[in-house]
Amino acid sequence: FLRETTARKANRLSRVLLQSHPFQGPELTWSACSSPFFIAGPSAVTRLSPLLASASQGITSLQACLLSMQTVCRPGSFNGHGYHLFQAMRFSIEEINNSTALLPNISLGYELYDVCSESANVYATLRVLAQQGTGHVEMQRDLYNYSSKVVALIGPDNTDHAVTTAALLGPFLMPLISYEASSVMLSAKRQYPSFLRTIPSDKNQVEVMVLLLRSFGWVWISLIGSYGDYGQLAVQALEELATPQGICIAFKGIVPFSAQVGDVRMQQMMYHLAQARTTVIVVFSNRHLARVFFTSVVLAKLTGKVWIASEDWAISTYITNVPGIQGIGTVLGVAIQQRLVPGLKEFEESYVRALKGAPRPCPEGSWCSTNQLCRECHDFTTHSMPVPGAFSMSAAYKVYQAVYAVAHGLHQLLGCTSETCSRGPVYPWQLLQQIHKVNFLLHKDTVAFDDRGDPLGGYHIIAWDWNGPEWTFEVIGSASLSPVQLDINKTKIRWHGTNNQAPTSVCTSDCLEGHHRVVVGHHHCCFVCMPCEAGTFLNKSDLHICQPCGKEEWAPEGSATCSARTVVFLTWHEPISLVLLTANTLLLLLLFGTTGLFARHLHTPVVRSAGGRLCFLMLGSLAVGSCSLYGFFGEPTVPRCLLRQPLFSLGFAVFLSCLTIRSFQLVIIFKFSTKVPTFYHTWAQNHGASLFVIVSSTVHLLICLMWLTMWTPLPTREYQLFPDLVILECTEVNSVGFRLTFTHNTLLSISTFACSYLGKELPENYNEAKCVTFSLLLNFVSWIAFFTMTNTYQGSYLPAVYVMAGLTTLSGSFSGYFLPKCYVILCRPDLNNTEHFQASILDYTRRSRST
């Protein structure tokens, strides 16, 4: 305990404890010797020298006495970093006490403890919790009225000590503001309700690191943490956050608390790091274990890497002083935003000047009733005093912020005006409430806390820069919080290697477009590339699964996108369409020409023997069938689908009915008229031929109507046959209606063939067996070929196959029945007379009688 007063504000003191960790020498505990009032200050110095003795800023007296020696920290060592934190705390308190705007007529006191060990940390915490005027802590039912020696603490400087202190202070709701304890666990208000800090939480630091890794595409990394809450909890948090974002941890290790350079554990860690084949290594460690780790890295010659530094060692000269560390590769890090405490340098120099008139240090190990003097501090000059590095400067500013946060909380709690503050007892829980509410500008920098007691500041992203043996760092970007966002100028980074290019850190290089990843092993970053199957594509949001294309799309094998399918049908202008259209038009012209020819020679024997007026029905039915073939060209529509096949089938059925009855009629006349005269006369009198044609055609018409009603042919889009095509067609070929009409026409064809075969011995002018056989043979062959083709080929040219089959059937029927008669009419008029036909009939009669 150190007691000091100022002449201007000696009338009233407010009790505030501010705890720090400036030196790591022998543990010193200070306690009050006389006065009931005190002002607490920063942490003890190793062999604390004329501490504050004769210091400037209006100090008039200083008394201190050493009560006990706790644990030996590091004898003979001097912690320059802690020294600057110690001075920053003193400076901020002096600045506040000399202010007329903040806490007027109120002076802050401080009590200082060196917490270089856990035992010293617990001892110091219990000391400050002791009730005012006593040396013990009294547990009470109601702690709201508990009056301790102090009302707030600043520190400790690491997570392990802060957890202990926060747990002890929590039931008393005494504010604890740390400037370097960044572990995310301390944000849990249920466990640590009175904890606040001026350094961002590791939760934010971990998020920034993940963004940093992703910004460079580094997904295959190693992760090293230091023993303790700071390193181990951060490693766990980083792994939990990085893995869902596609980052794989090839190797994870913890530097033991008792690790030594060259021991077996560090050698094994270096071996595993080398075997992991990772270019990027994240080191989330405190400064002390980080030095052990990097010394081992240098000895293992683990070079050419990218090292990601946590804020505790990112800009610490304690690490950059490791011999040979400049050869390990590129170091990027997350650092606390750089701020300077204005006037701190001059304050430290005035402190050194004040030490020159102080008494010599007490003998080591003796009890003193006078000020304890630090030999190292006593030997300082303005030229030999430790120069604060960037890390110490940023940490000192966090101490500066913490002290001012307490001061502003007291200012609000005491209802201070510009001239005075109210009087009355101050309890820790009251101050805690006010500190949570503070929001003020400190040298253009906002100081405020969120609901978890975390600050609202951000980070700097830095890169180490070596110019020979000289080390410095470059600020290459910044990270803002709530939400976490990263802004980096990558051109400022000097990468290791000859080409100054950002290295890659992946287990497997990215696949080519259209190739998906098949994970090999336990890490999703290690994979083999396989092309996507035809009809699928690789969605960039999921590189492991090939997605099927849409119904109207297609993709070849190994495609990254889908393309629209080509819609195809039998168009009018295709070469095969032009050939078929020309042939069908020519057939129609022949049918119309034959109709005119037969009309002109209607009463000639040839036309009369062919059926007379029945020939016009036969020619008309063939013409109807030929016209229906035009419906197979062009885009299928409902009218075309409804008419084209049924109309063709009906026309051909009428023709076959006429051909059948004509052949049957000739057989009846020449062979059975005399044998069954009654049947012949009945047939002739009742117009049996016409009746058969009407009945047969009506039956076929009813089948077609049933087809159109029950199995309506409609336009459809076929997707299954070709991956890149959408075929427009009609749903008719495979329908039951089509099969029924085809079956009926087949029966008529067989009947026609049977009747023609029975009349094979008729007179030559009436013998049509050869011609009918030829036409029916073409019919059967064309439809057999059609069905064979439909079973082996399904495509846009299938309608052309149907047209070809229909055209062959119609042409064969026309050629087999009508062309011979046209030949006689046009080329052999000598055979188209009554005498020739009568002679033929007489010749048939003589042959019949002779047999």
Residue pairs with C-beta under 8 A, 6 or more apart in sequence:
1 30
1 31
1 32
1 33
1 38
1 40
1 64
1 111
1 112
2 30
2 38
2 39
2 40
2 41
2 51
2 52
2 62
2 64
2 110
2 111
2 112
3 32
3 33
3 34
3 35
3 37
3 38
3 39
3 62
3 63
3 64
3 109
4 39
4 41
4 52
4 59
4 61
4 62
4 109
5 13
5 37
5 39
5 59
5 60
5 61
5 107
6 57
6 58
6 59
6 60
6 97
6 107
7 58
7 60
8 58
9 97
9 105
9 106
9 107
10 107
11 105
12 105
12 106
12 107
12 423
13 37
13 38
13 39
13 106
13 107
13 108
13 109
14 103
14 106
14 107
14 108
14 109
14 151
14 410
14 414
14 426
15 37
15 38
15 40
15 109
15 132
15 149
15 150
15 151
15 426
16 40
16 108
16 109
16 110
16 150
16 151
16 152
16 406
16 410
17 40
17 110
17 111
17 128
17 149
17 150
17 151
17 152
17 153
17 154
18 40
18 41
18 42
18 89
18 93
18 110
18 111
18 112
18 152
18 153
18 154
18 155
18 402
18 403
18 406
19 42
19 43
19 112
19 113
19 115
19 124
19 128
19 153
19 154
19 155
19 156
19 165
20 42
20 43
20 82
20 85
20 86
20 89
20 112
20 154
20 155
20 156
20 157
20 399
21 43
21 79
21 82
21 85
21 114
21 115
21 116
21 155
21 156
21 157
21 158
21 161
22 42
22 43
22 44
22 45
22 79
22 81
22 82
22 83
22 84
22 85
22 86
22 114
23 43
23 44
23 45
23 46
23 73
23 78
23 79
23 82
23 83
23 86
23 114
23 116
23 374
24 46
24 73
24 74
24 77
24 79
24 82
24 114
24 116
25 45
25 46
25 47
25 73
25 74
25 75
25 76
25 77
25 78
25 79
25 114
25 116
26 46
26 47
26 69
26 72
26 73
26 75
27 44
27 69
27 70
27 71
27 72
27 73
27 114
27 116
27 117
27 120
28 44
28 45
28 46
28 48
28 66
28 69
28 70
28 113
28 114
28 372
29 44
29 66
29 67
29 68
29 70
29 113
29 120
29 123
29 124
29 127
30 44
30 64
30 65
30 66
30 67
30 111
30 112
30 113
31 65
31 67
31 127
32 38
33 63
33 64
33 65
34 63
35 63
36 132
36 133
37 109
38 109
38 111
38 149
39 93
39 107
39 108
39 109
39 110
40 109
40 110
40 111
40 112
40 128
40 150
41 52
41 89
41 90
41 93
41 109
41 110
41 111
41 112
42 85
42 86
42 87
42 88
42 89
42 90
42 110
42 112
42 154
42 399
43 82
43 85
43 86
43 112
43 113
43 114
43 115
43 155
44 51
44 112
44 113
44 114
45 51
45 82
45 83
45 86
45 114
45 374
45 377
46 73
46 77
46 78
46 79
46 114
46 374
46 376
47 361
47 364
47 372
47 373
47 374
47 375
47 376
48 64
48 372
48 373
48 374
48 377
49 355
49 358
49 361
49 371
49 372
49 373
49 374
49 375
49 376
49 377
49 378
50 354
50 355
50 358
50 359
50 371
50 373
50 374
50 377
50 378
51 62
51 64
51 371
51 372
51 373
51 374
51 377
52 59
52 62
52 90
53 62
53 354
53 355
53 358
53 371
53 373
54 62
54 354
54 357
54 358
55 62
55 90
55 350
55 351
55 354
56 350
56 351
56 354
57 94
57 97
57 98
57 347
58 94
58 97
58 98
62 371
63 371
64 371
64 372
65 368
65 369
66 367
66 368
66 372
70 117
70 119
70 120
70 123
71 116
71 117
71 119
71 120
73 114
73 116
73 117
74 116
78 376
78 386
80 386
80 388
80 392
81 318
81 389
81 391
81 392
81 395
82 157
83 377
83 386
84 344
84 348
84 386
84 388
84 392
84 393
84 395
84 396
85 157
85 179
85 392
85 395
85 396
85 399
86 112
87 344
87 347
87 348
87 351
87 396
88 341
88 344
88 396
88 397
88 399
88 400
89 110
89 154
89 399
89 403
90 110
90 347
90 351
91 341
91 343
91 344
91 347
91 400
92 341
92 399
92 400
92 403
92 404
93 108
93 110
93 403
94 347
95 343
96 102
96 103
96 108
96 403
96 404
96 407
97 103
97 107
97 108
100 418
101 418
102 407
102 408
102 411
102 416
103 407
103 410
103 411
103 414
103 416
103 421
104 416
104 417
104 418
104 419
104 420
104 421
105 419
105 420
105 421
106 410
106 414
106 416
106 421
108 407
111 128
111 149
111 150
113 120
113 123
113 124
113 127
113 128
114 120
115 121
115 124
115 155
115 156
115 161
118 160
118 161
118 164
121 156
121 161
121 164
121 165
122 164
122 168
125 153
125 164
125 165
125 168
125 169
126 137
126 168
127 149
128 148
128 149
128 150
128 153
129 137
129 148
129 149
129 168
129 169
129 172
129 174
130 136
130 137
130 148
130 149
131 137
131 138
131 146
131 147
131 148
131 149
132 147
132 148
132 149
138 146
140 146
143 171
143 172
143 173
143 429
144 427
144 429
145 427
146 172
146 427
146 428
147 425
147 427
148 172
148 174
148 428
150 174
151 174
151 175
151 426
151 427
151 428
151 431
152 174
152 175
152 176
152 177
152 406
152 409
152 428
152 431
152 435
153 165
153 169
153 174
153 175
153 176
153 177
154 177
154 178
154 179
154 399
154 402
154 403
154 406
155 161
155 162
155 165
155 178
155 179
156 162
156 165
156 178
156 181
157 178
157 179
157 180
157 181
157 395
158 180
158 181
158 228
158 230
158 286
159 181
159 182
159 183
159 185
159 186
159 228
159 229
159 230
159 233
160 228
160 229
160 230
161 181
162 176
162 178
162 181
162 183
162 186
162 195
163 181
163 183
163 185
163 186
163 192
163 229
165 176
166 176
166 186
166 191
166 192
166 194
166 195
167 191
167 192
169 176
169 194
169 195
170 191
170 192
170 193
170 194
170 195
172 194
172 428
172 429
173 193
173 194
173 428
173 429
173 432
174 194
174 428
174 429
174 432
175 194
175 196
175 406
175 409
175 428
175 431
175 432
175 435
176 192
176 194
176 195
176 196
177 196
177 197
177 198
177 402
177 405
177 406
177 435
178 186
178 195
178 196
178 197
178 198
178 199
178 402
179 197
179 198
179 199
179 395
179 398
179 399
179 401
179 402
180 199
180 312
180 395
180 398
181 197
181 199
181 230
182 197
182 199
182 200
182 201
182 202
182 205
182 230
182 311
182 312
183 201
183 202
183 229
183 230
183 233
183 234
184 201
184 202
184 203
184 206
184 233
184 234
184 237
185 191
185 229
185 233
186 192
186 195
186 197
186 201
187 195
187 201
187 203
187 452
187 453
187 454
189 451
189 452
189 453
194 428
194 432
195 453
196 405
196 435
196 436
196 449
196 453
196 454
197 453
197 454
197 455
198 398
198 399
198 401
198 402
198 405
198 447
198 455
198 457
199 311
199 336
199 398
199 455
200 336
200 454
200 455
200 457
200 458
200 459
200 481
201 452
201 454
202 230
202 233
202 234
202 237
203 237
204 454
204 459
204 479
204 481
204 484
205 234
205 310
205 311
205 334
205 459
206 234
206 237
206 238
206 241
207 241
207 484
208 334
208 459
208 461
208 479
208 484
208 486
209 238
209 282
209 308
209 310
209 334
210 238
210 241
210 242
210 245
210 247
211 479
211 484
211 485
211 486
212 308
212 332
212 334
212 461
212 486
212 488
213 219
213 221
213 242
213 247
213 280
213 282
213 308
214 245
214 246
214 247
215 486
215 488
216 502
217 504
217 505
217 506
218 247
218 279
218 280
218 306
218 504
218 505
218 506
219 246
219 247
219 248
219 505
219 506
219 507
219 525
220 248
220 250
220 277
220 278
220 279
220 280
220 505
220 506
220 507
220 523
220 525
221 242
221 247
221 248
221 249
221 250
221 278
221 280
221 281
221 282
221 505
222 249
222 250
222 251
222 252
222 253
222 273
222 276
222 278
222 280
222 281
222 282
223 235
223 238
223 239
223 249
223 251
223 252
223 253
223 281
223 282
223 284
224 235
224 252
224 253
224 254
224 255
224 269
224 273
224 281
224 282
224 283
224 284
224 285
224 293
225 231
225 232
225 234
225 235
225 252
225 253
225 254
225 255
225 283
225 284
225 285
226 232
226 254
226 255
226 284
226 285
226 286
226 289
226 290
226 293
227 254
227 255
227 256
227 257
227 259
227 289
228 257
228 286
230 284
230 285
230 286
230 312
231 254
231 255
231 284
231 285
231 286
231 289
232 254
234 284
234 310
235 252
235 254
235 284
238 282
238 284
239 249
239 252
242 249
243 249
246 524
246 525
247 525
248 507
248 523
248 524
248 525
248 526
250 276
250 277
250 278
250 507
250 523
251 272
251 273
251 275
251 276
251 278
253 269
253 272
253 273
255 266
255 269
255 285
255 289
255 290
255 292
255 293
256 265
257 289
259 265
259 266
259 289
259 292
259 293
260 266
260 292
261 292
261 295
261 296
261 299
262 296
262 299
266 292
266 293
266 296
267 296
267 300
269 293
269 296
270 296
270 297
270 299
270 300
270 302
273 281
273 302
274 300
274 302
277 507
278 305
278 505
279 304
279 305
279 306
279 503
279 504
279 505
280 305
280 306
280 307
280 308
280 503
280 505
281 305
281 306
281 307
281 308
282 307
282 308
283 290
283 293
283 307
283 308
283 309
283 310
283 313
284 310
285 293
285 310
285 312
285 313
286 312
286 313
287 312
287 313
287 316
287 318
287 319
288 318
290 312
290 313
290 316
290 319
291 318
291 319
291 322
294 319
294 322
294 325
294 328
295 322
297 325
297 328
298 322
298 323
298 324
298 325
298 327
298 328
302 328
303 327
303 328
303 329
304 329
304 496
304 497
305 328
305 329
305 330
306 329
306 330
306 331
306 332
306 496
306 503
306 505
307 328
307 329
307 330
307 331
307 332
308 332
308 333
308 334
309 331
309 332
309 333
309 334
309 335
310 333
310 334
311 333
311 334
311 335
311 336
311 459
313 319
313 333
314 331
314 333
314 334
314 335
314 391
314 462
314 473
315 333
315 335
315 389
315 390
315 391
315 394
315 462
315 473
316 389
316 391
317 389
317 391
317 471
319 325
320 464
320 471
326 466
326 469
326 471
329 496
330 463
330 464
330 493
330 494
330 495
330 496
330 503
331 463
331 464
332 461
332 462
332 463
332 464
332 476
332 493
333 461
333 462
333 463
333 464
333 473
334 459
334 460
334 461
334 462
334 479
335 390
335 391
335 394
335 459
335 460
335 461
335 462
335 473
336 394
336 395
336 398
336 457
336 459
336 460
337 394
337 457
337 458
337 459
337 460
337 478
338 390
338 393
338 394
338 460
338 475
339 393
339 394
339 397
339 443
339 445
340 393
340 397
341 393
341 396
341 397
341 400
342 443
344 388
344 396
344 400
345 388
348 385
349 382
349 385
352 377
352 380
352 381
352 382
352 385
353 382
355 377
355 378
355 380
358 371
358 373
358 378
359 370
359 371
359 373
360 373
360 378
361 372
361 373
361 374
361 375
361 378
362 368
362 370
362 372
362 373
388 396
390 473
400 442
401 442
401 445
401 447
401 455
404 440
404 442
404 447
405 435
405 438
405 447
405 449
406 431
406 435
408 434
408 435
408 438
408 440
408 447
409 431
409 432
409 434
409 435
409 437
409 438
410 416
410 426
410 431
410 434
411 421
412 434
412 437
412 438
413 426
413 430
413 431
413 434
414 421
414 422
414 424
414 426
415 421
415 422
416 422
435 449
436 449
436 453
438 447
438 448
438 449
439 446
439 447
439 448
440 446
440 447
440 448
441 447
445 457
446 456
447 455
448 455
448 456
449 455
449 456
450 456
450 482
456 481
456 482
457 481
458 478
458 479
458 480
458 481
459 478
459 479
460 475
460 477
460 478
460 479
461 475
461 476
461 477
461 478
461 479
461 486
461 488
462 473
462 474
462 475
462 476
463 473
463 474
463 476
463 492
463 493
463 494
464 471
464 473
465 471
465 472
465 473
465 474
465 494
474 492
474 493
476 488
476 489
476 490
476 492
476 493
477 486
477 487
477 488
477 489
478 486
478 487
479 485
479 486
479 487
480 487
490 502
493 502
494 500
495 501
495 502
495 503
496 503
497 503
506 525
507 523
507 525
507 526
507 527
508 517
508 525
508 526
508 527
508 528
508 529
511 517
511 527
511 529
511 543
512 529
512 558
513 538
513 558
513 559
513 560
514 531
514 532
514 537
514 538
514 555
514 557
514 558
514 559
514 560
515 529
515 530
515 531
515 532
515 538
515 558
516 529
516 530
516 531
516 532
516 538
516 543
516 544
516 545
516 546
517 524
517 527
517 528
517 529
517 530
517 543
517 544
518 527
518 528
518 529
518 530
518 544
519 526
519 527
519 544
520 526
520 527
520 528
524 544
527 544
531 557
531 558
532 538
532 546
532 555
532 557
532 558
532 559
533 546
533 557
534 554
534 555
534 556
534 557
534 723
535 548
535 549
535 554
535 555
535 723
536 546
536 547
536 548
536 549
536 555
536 559
537 546
537 547
537 549
537 555
537 559
537 560
537 561
537 562
538 546
538 547
538 559
538 560
539 545
539 547
540 560
549 555
549 562
550 562
551 719
552 564
552 565
552 726
553 562
553 563
553 564
553 565
554 562
554 563
554 565
554 723
554 724
555 561
555 562
555 563
556 724
563 724
565 719
565 724
565 725
565 726
566 724
566 725
566 726
567 717
567 725
567 726
567 728
568 725
568 726
568 727
568 728
568 795
568 796
569 634
569 635
569 636
569 727
569 728
569 729
569 796
569 799
570 577
570 632
570 633
570 634
570 796
570 797
570 799
570 800
571 577
571 633
571 634
572 581
572 633
572 634
576 797
576 800
577 633
577 800
580 629
580 800
580 803
580 804
580 807
581 630
581 633
583 807
583 811
584 626
584 629
584 630
584 803
584 807
587 626
587 807
587 810
587 811
587 814
588 623
588 626
588 627
590 814
591 619
591 622
591 623
591 626
591 814
592 623
594 619
594 814
594 818
594 822
595 616
595 619
595 620
595 623
597 822
597 825
597 826
598 607
598 610
598 615
598 616
598 619
598 821
599 616
601 607
601 825
601 832
602 608
602 612
602 613
604 825
604 832
605 765
605 832
605 833
605 834
605 836
605 837
606 765
606 821
606 824
606 825
606 831
606 832
607 615
607 821
607 825
609 765
609 766
609 837
610 662
610 817
610 818
610 821
611 618
611 658
611 662
614 658
614 662
614 689
614 693
615 818
617 654
617 658
617 693
618 654
618 655
618 658
618 659
618 817
619 818
621 651
621 652
621 653
621 654
621 655
621 658
622 651
622 652
622 655
622 810
622 813
622 814
623 651
624 647
624 648
624 650
624 651
624 654
625 647
625 648
625 651
625 652
625 655
625 806
625 809
625 810
626 651
626 807
626 810
627 647
628 643
628 644
628 645
628 647
628 648
628 651
628 806
629 644
629 648
629 803
629 806
629 807
631 640
631 643
631 644
631 647
632 640
632 644
632 799
632 800
632 802
632 803
633 799
633 803
634 640
635 728
636 715
636 716
636 728
636 729
636 730
637 715
638 714
638 715
640 730
641 713
641 714
641 715
641 730
641 731
641 732
642 708
642 712
642 713
644 730
645 713
645 730
645 732
645 733
645 738
645 741
645 802
646 704
646 707
646 708
646 713
646 737
646 741
648 806
649 700
649 704
649 738
649 741
649 742
649 745
650 697
650 700
650 701
650 704
650 741
652 745
652 809
652 810
652 813
653 696
653 697
653 700
653 741
653 744
653 745
653 748
654 693
654 697
654 700
655 813
656 745
656 748
656 749
656 752
657 692
657 693
657 696
657 697
657 700
657 748
658 693
659 752
659 772
659 813
659 817
660 692
660 696
660 748
660 751
660 752
660 755
661 688
661 689
661 692
661 693
662 689
663 752
663 755
663 756
663 758
663 759
663 768
663 772
664 692
664 751
664 755
665 689
666 755
666 759
666 762
666 766
666 768
667 755
667 758
667 759
667 762
668 679
668 680
668 683
669 680
670 759
670 762
670 763
670 766
670 844
671 758
671 759
672 679
672 680
673 680
682 688
683 689
696 748
699 744
700 741
700 744
700 745
703 737
703 740
703 741
703 744
704 737
704 741
706 737
706 740
707 713
707 735
707 736
707 737
707 738
707 740
707 741
708 737
710 736
710 737
711 731
711 735
711 736
711 737
711 738
713 730
713 731
713 732
713 735
713 737
714 730
714 731
715 728
715 729
715 730
716 728
716 729
716 730
716 731
717 726
717 727
717 728
718 726
718 727
718 728
718 729
718 794
719 726
721 727
721 794
721 795
722 795
725 795
725 796
727 794
727 795
727 796
727 798
729 798
729 799
732 738
733 790
733 798
733 802
742 783
749 776
749 779
749 780
752 772
752 776
753 772
753 773
753 776
756 768
756 769
756 772
756 773
757 769
757 773
759 766
759 767
759 768
759 769
760 767
760 769
761 767
761 844
762 844
763 837
763 840
763 841
763 843
763 844
764 840
765 831
765 836
765 837
765 840
766 840
768 817
771 816
771 817
771 820
772 816
772 817
773 816
774 812
774 815
774 816
775 812
775 813
775 814
775 815
775 816
775 817
776 812
776 816
777 812
778 808
778 809
778 811
778 812
778 813
778 816
779 808
779 809
779 812
779 813
781 808
782 804
782 805
782 806
782 808
782 809
782 812
783 805
783 809
785 805
786 801
786 802
786 804
786 805
789 798
789 801
790 798
790 801
793 801
824 831
824 832
825 832
830 836
